[in-house]
C-alpha cells in the first residue's frame, strides 16, 4: 500500500486508524517517510507497526530528503535500512517498509537503480474544495528504486518493492528482482511472495514466467480504480492455498490496499 503524503502528510491518528482497520499480520508499504517535516517528522513505518502491534519492522530509504524537492542518493555510509532493533541514525528520508507480527529472522535489501530520464505523469493533487483529488500532468524524474525482503519465522519471505514508472526500466528491474527473490527463498528454504507497486498493467508482471498474480483487480486510483499497478506475486502458492482479502479504501492512500490469507 502506498502512503503518498499531502502537504502536511496524513495525521498520525488517521494513519494508525487505517492500519488497525486492515487487521493483518504483515503490511508492506511504499512511499513512506522517515523523519521528514511534511509528515510531522515521524517514522511512519514505526507508527504502522505500533498500530498493528507488530513485533518487527524495517524502513529502507530510497533517497535522503524529500522527492520532488531536495534529495540525494544514499551514500556508502548511510544505513541501508532501519529496524526496531537497530541503533543506526538516518537523516530525513523516503522509501519503503515492512511491518510484521510474525518474527522476522532476516532482512535483505536489493538496489535496483533508476531511469536516467523521467517522463510526464498524470498525478493527483489536493483540492481545496473537494475530497476528490484534482488531476494534472507534470514531468517527473525517476528516483532510485529498491526492494526490501523480510524472511519470516513461519516459512515465508515477503519481498516489497516500488518499481520505476518508466516503461522497459520497470520490466528490467522486475526480472532482476525475481531472480534475487528466488535466490533468497532457496537459501532460506522459504516460500516467496513479491508484493508492491510494480507500475505495470495486468499480465505484464507474470508474462513468460512461472510466477502467478494472486490478486487480479484494479488498484489505482483509489477513488475509481481503472488500472492494476499493485500485485502479490508467487511461484509457490496454488489456487487452493490462499484466499484474496477485500479491504475498503484506506483513506490515506491513492492506491487501494490488497491482501491475501494463506490457508496452510
Steps between C-alpha positions, in 0.01 A plus 500: 500500500630845413474788744578811292513804728284805451636846575528412867460123468223282643456552873646233725151434633370438146798279419460289814125467451533390136766241579313359799191462278692271263558247780779304329820329613736653241477837330724618216490872423651730241550877487551532874693770687761481771553816704384740227329832593214444254386198703555647844860375528364155589619150415194385308601133490548498876156658541351235271668226704363648821147516358504131405699392809781367281802333657736602219526777241751648258520817293725504191580846360491563128630856529619733773275806500163570342414383145386784278690746718857446620651154521809294425587134462621297795867527582715199586490600866118516515324197653317295238204449734385591848329240720343490845819326618759731339677798653595661167429866439342612173418847371150587381425267213241328283459137398320173569436285805364179648339439839424151631338339802689182398864492608742612228812282485689707244474821299650545151515793261551515123577826317337515157622839372287752314424620151742772380202682350161582645170539321174695527253339740138566584496543879234588759531825695307632796179692440397773743133467406453125461611174661558366149856586386561710192701347216790671324793399280855579612848389396641268767861390551541137599648438844712196592300181544557212740352189658481400865466133600382365835564130564239394754496231765190340342680388183423796272716778361318824417669717238371858477580738215396812310629481143573777251214657305714509183396224254773245437698605803236354733497170308880472528479577871230236550705235318800570724278507808339162426843333474608657828178407679519138385862477618400625845217248508736220403766600753246533784275211392197731501210577268530842337231762457597801290276797579473870424443761233657362182379786278399239241149420369333159527679191365838668439643409845437129440537472121739229380581392856404242763367773729128547564309809606299410811293817472336615177318829551544864413676690777558855373368760560329412828197721429417320172758234421561452128835318489693244702842615616513310831564126519570197713705258290603143579638197322436270798138549606218318323140610458382294797771626733369852559201727482495866391407756764268792436577839652321832487701801377741594778439875479874567521612378158421557133537124446261232625641254757526137393567185700472124532458243775696176465306185585780260589 
